[in-house]
């Protein structure tokens, strides 16, 4: 789950007071103001910097940041309702460059080549496969990886059941989607399943519905900033009473927003600067995050249409895969979260680890929901260690801080 809910919740609060047209222009602003003044800071910036200058700054950040530019061999899988799911594969180079690739291999996994394993990465709500950019860069050429876009996100098609029959998305459906991707991109051999936020919930749903796949083929699991349930209790760092009031009207308002998607999207574009402050507030905790990384996250979230935000929302309230965690018992499991995550609080990761006593629990200080972009060196290091514990790669793994996104620690 990601920051699309924050935008939608604020819109709900506005609509509940009868201000439909105003809500489409300021969706997210109210929640941002409550969230320790994030929007207020942007408002001050708007008074001192012209719109043209802000646009130029965004364009400069887009051109300067290489984030999301990595591409692999494309493929397509088909969900059980016919939805086309887009994925990319980064294969291990069968004839590596003698000057470059071995150095990377030694740095990450020692001198011997990795065992034949496929690491399948599932992204979060309102994001896409590019959210794993830093981990992808670090692992490229040393282990086979698959990155896919969840239905209605990124390059995948709009969910057929949603577009044609108006059905809401379910976490169970996402689990079946992941199974279709595995069948197409990694039909045999061991797999390591990695999921961030909604992607972690997708992995749990896969285990719940296909326990034999976990038992027979899963070599390890990585759960980053995710939850096994009770998301209805999350208050996003806001007063409980206010959040409860918003929740009462949010489902109906989201449905209304989704039916007026074009109008809402115009409103989102008109208030892009205010949204940027809110997105940063709910994505990161560090003050020195690379502005290009922050802009990269903003682009992914902005790229998720409001009707997609709406059709996914009910799935999170209904999500409960606590019992499915038992299928991961005995496997190498990494559970990692940012201590200052306001979207899926770190207590949810602690609860998961509490049910999997052999799991490694890593809580990252000064990190928010997008810890994989904010502190990628920590995530990549622990991921590499998980692959060693899973027997997928040799011992001797060191990442040495690769991929820091902090402006205080330049890449």
Secondary structure, DSSP 4 states (H G I P E B T S, - for coil): --THHHHHHHHHHHHTTT-HHHHHHHTTHHHHHHTTTHHHHHHHHHHHS-HHHHHHHHHHHHHH--TT----EEEEEE-TT--EEEEEEEPPPTT--TTTHHHHHHHHH-SSPPPSEEEEEE--TT--GGGGHHHHHHHTTTSEEEEEPPTTSTTSPPPHHHHHH-PPP-HHHHHHHHHHHHHHH--SSEEEEEEETHHHHHHHHHHHH-HHHHHHHEEEEEEES--SB-GGG--TTS-HHHHHHHHHHHHHHHHHHHHTHHHHHHHHHHTHHHHHHHHHHHH---S-B-HHHHHHHHHHHHTS-HHHHHHHHHHHHH-B-TGGGGGGTTSEEEEEEETT-SSS-HHHHHHHHHH-TTSEEEEETT--TTHHHHSHHHHHHHHHHHHHHTTSS-S----TTTT--BTTS--
